[in-house]
Amino acid sequence: MKTKVMCCAEDFQERVEQFLDDILLGVDIENYDDVQVRFLWAPRKFRIGGLADLFVYRGQWYYWTNNKQGKDYMTLADFELTGRLAYLEIFGDIKIYPIAFAGFYTGYIDDRGQTIYTGDVVKATMTTNVAVPSSGGRTRAKVFNGKPNDGFTTIVGVNSFADRRDDYYYILDNCPIAMKYTTSVRIIGNVFYDLDRNNPTVDIRERCAMLAFPYKINLRNLHIKMAHAPYYAKTTWQEKALHILTGETNYEDLPIDLGTNE
């Protein structure tokens, strides 16, 4: 697992361009400071990419490869790449696919060993009574009184916060709490639900903020959606009919795993 790197879309783009610059100059990139990005490749499927195979162009995220991985791909001829992004030409006849951004790796791993990305929804125990903050990965914050679960437990979304670059955060209703104050954490879902097939982009910050005000929403319905994301909303009558004919289970009937702190 790569080291945690605080990042936003603009930072990522700059790192991509510097990465391409270094390749062209023959710089050793074996230990390059990579950024892991999660993205939506197809309905109900996440993939992971980084500086070597992703870039942002006019606000849209793209995945590129030398191998054909689908019918609907673009080529460099479809873009007007300038600056260091034009260096992609050195990789030859590449295939380019539009994707939907689904979070940066936070540097933290939950209690079951799953990597945590921005946009994940977790059940976390956190405290400000910290003797030793978490350094990331599987480590947990140590509290002054030595009790492992000192603090409070809640269900929250994970995201960066404003322009802070010291950590990723749990987004609460009136303030964020840095993930380094975590004493227990378990992923229960993510915010990539009810996606629009034509525009699957999700405002992670907005959905994390919505989760911070649970009294304003149908919490059980939201938990079901989060637990079974990512998925695209069934919008057309054909999709709804196929849903009924195939006997596919309704999301409303599926169980919810809200996790434990054991």
N, C-alpha and C positions, 0 to 999 in steps of 0.2 A: 504494500500500500504506500502511495506517495505521501510525502509530508504535506500537512495542511498548508494551503496557500489562500489567503484572503483574496477575493476576486469579485469583479463585476464585469459586465459585458465590455465596457471600455478597456479595463485592465487586460481582459483576455485577448482582445484584438491586438493590443500593443505587444503582448507576449508572443502571439502568433507571428506577428511581423518580425519581431526580434529573432524568433526561432528560425524563420526562413532566411533571414539575413545571415545568421550563424552557419546554416547549412551551406549557403552560397560561398561563404568565406572559409569553409573547411574547418570550422570550430568543432572541437569534440563535444558532441551533444549526448553522450552516453548517460551522463548524470544531470541532464538538463532539468531545471526546476519546472516540472510539468504541473498542469492544472487539470484535474479530472472533472469532466462535464457529463452529466446524465442527459440523455435526450430521447425523444419519442420517435421511433423509427416506423412503427406500425401500431394499430390498435392493440392495447393491452400489453405492449412490449416496450421495455426500456433498453437502451444500449448505453455504453460508456465510451467516451472519446476524450481527446485532449488536444494539445497544441499540434500534434503531428497529423491530425486528420479532420479538424474542424476550423471553420472561420466564419466571420460575420460580415455580411455585405448588405449595405443599405438597410440595416436593422433586422435582416433575416439571417437565421443560422443555417449553415450548410455543412454537410459531411461529404468528403471526397475520398475516392479510392481508385486504384488502378484496375480493380476488378469490377465487372458488371454485376450488380446485386439487385437489379430490378429493371423494369421496362421504362419507367418514367424518370429518366435522368437527364441532366444538362451537361454541357461541355464548357470549356473555357471561352469558346466562341460566343456563348450566351451572356457573357459578362464583359464589363468594361473595367477590368481590374487595373488599378494604378498603384504606384509606390511599390512597397515590398511585397504586397499581395500578388503582383505580377510575376513574382518568382515561382509561383506554382507551376509555371510553364516548364520548369526544369524536371518535373515529374512525368512529362509526356502526355499521352492521351488519357487524361483522367476523367472519371465519371463523377458527377456532382449531384447530390440529392438534397432537397430542402428538408429540414427537420424542425422539430419543435423543442426548444430549450426546456429542460426539466430539472435544473438545479446544479449547483457546484458542490463538490465533495467538501464537507466541513472539517475533515480531519478526525471526526469522532466515529466510534463504533458502538452500537447498542449492546445491551446485556446478552443478546442472543448471537452476537457476532456479525450483525448486518451493518454495512456502512451507511452513514447518515448523510443525506444531501439536503441542501436547501429545498424547501417544498415538501419535505417529509413532515408528517404529523406524529408526534411521540407522546407517550405517557412518561413524564419525567418527574423525578424528585430532585429538588434544587434547594440550595441554602446560601445565605450570605455569611453564615457563621463558619467561615473557611479558614483552616490553618494552612492547608496546601491545596491550591487550585489544581484541577485536572490539566494535564499536559496534552490531552487528546488521546486518540486511539481508544483502548479499553480502560485506561486509567480513570479513576473517579476522584472527586474532590474529597479531601480529608477535613473533617470538622474538628473544632477545638475540644469538644467533649468526648470525642471518640465514637459516637453513635453513628453507624453507617447510614441510617435513613433520616437523620436529623434534617428538618426543613419541611417543605410542603410539596404535595404531589398534585399535578394537574395535567390536562391534555392540551398541548400547544403545538403551534406550527414553528418550523425552523427557518430562519432567514438571516441575511446580513441586516444591519440596522444603520440607517442614515449613512454617514460617511465614516463610521468607526471601522478601523482596520485591525483591531486587537483580537477579535474573536467573532464567531457566529453567535446568534442569539435565539432564545425562546421568546416569542412575541406575545406579551401579555396585554391586558386591556389598558393599563396606564403606564407601563414601562416595560423594557426588555430586560432579560437576565442572561448574562453571558453563559455559554455552554460550559465554560471552565468551572462553573459552580455546580455541576451535575454530580449527584451521588448515586443516581440510578436512572436508567433511560431505556425505553423499549419502543421501537417503531410500531405503530398500529395502522398506518396508512399514509396517504399523501394527498395533495390538493389537486391532482390532475384528473378530475372527474367531470362528467357532463361536457366533454370536449366537443368543439365544433369541428367537423371534418374539413371544412373549408378554411378555418382559421383556428388551429388548435393551441394558439398562444395563450398562456395563463399568466395573469399578474400574481406572482407568488406573494408579494407583499400584501396585496389587497385581500387575498384569501386567508392568509395567516391572521390579518387584522380582524376579519370576519369571525374567525374561530375564537378570537379573544373576547368576543361578546356573545357567549352561548345563549344567554337569556333572550336574545333577539331572533333566534332561529329554532327550527325543529332539530334538536340535538341528535336524537336517535337516527333520523333520516340522514343527517350529515355524517354521522359516524359510519353508517352503512356505505355511503358513497365513498368516503375516504378509505375504508378498509378494502374496497374492491376496485380501487383505481390502480392504474389508469384505464379509462374507458371513454368511448365516444357516445354521446347521447343518441338514442334512437329517435330520429326526428321525422322521418317520412312514414307514410302509412304502409309502404312495402316492408320497411324494416320492422315496424311493429307487428305486422301480420306474420312475417317470418319468425319473429320472436315467439309468437303464440303457437304457430304450427310445429316448430321444432321442440316445443316444450321446455325451452330454456328457462332456468330458474330465475324468478324475479329477484332483483337486488334486495327488495324489501323482505324477502323470506330467508336471506342468507344470514348466518351467524356473525357476530361481531366479536373480535378478540381485542379487548381494550388493554390487555397486558396485565402483568402483576409486577410487584417490586420485590419478589422473592429471589 
